[in-house]
Amino acid sequence: MEAVARAGHRTLIYTNERRREVLVGCMAAGARGVVHKAEPLAALAAAVAEVAADRVVITQALVGLAELAERRGGLPSLTPRQREILSARARGEAFRSIAERLFIGKKTAEEHMAVVTAKFADFLRDHSPADLERELGLGPGDLLDHRRLN
């Protein structure tokens, strides 16, 4: 995957894989997105368009990890609004609901999250799964257990 990314190709991973360690490894190797096969086809189509536009897409399994990274100081450059939206998305709240609750447009909420995912992807490129576990205060294998990340 790294050779594909170095050649300038954008890669979207479409997978049944749920282990965060593997998904983090894909992002660290240069994937611009990860979509789970359980997500609706509309989500896949949207992800393809996002990656084609050179934006980053992450599956819900990694949104929670992004929130943990933010809480543990790994994403210090997020704005308060970006933090609010990340927190809401980590809990599965839809963009429309977030927008209504925060009195912003749905597109604005999506744009804030796009910035968050890009920053998180940059963070992942600089961290191996083991580095990530250490930096986030996780034990060995915690990336594999979604219950430990909440």
C-alpha positions, 0 to 999 in steps of 0.5 A: 500500500505504501508504494501505491500511496508514494506513486500518488494514487489514492486508496480507499479500503473497503473491508470486513476487517474490524480490528482497529490495529489492522485499520490503523495500519492501513491508514498509516501505510497511506490509505486515504480512507476505510469503509466497512462493508456493513455500511450502506452502499451510499456510504461507499459511494460517498467515500469514493467521491471523498477520496477522489477529491483528496479528502480522508474517510474513516469508518465509525470504528476509527472515529472513536479512536480519533476521539480518544487520541484527541482526549489524550492530547494527540490531536491538539490542533482541533478547534472547540467546534471540531471537538464537539463534532468529533465527540458527537460522531464518535457516539454515532450522531448523524450530521443532520442532528449535529447541525440542528443541535449546534445551529450550523449547516449540515455541510458545515458539520461535515466540513469540520469532520473532514478537517478532523479526519485529515488531522487524524490520518496525519497522526496515524501516519506518524504512529505504528499501532504499538506507538499508538497504544503507548501514546494513548495509554492503551495496553498491548492489544487494546486496539483490538478490543473496542470496549477498552476505547470508551 
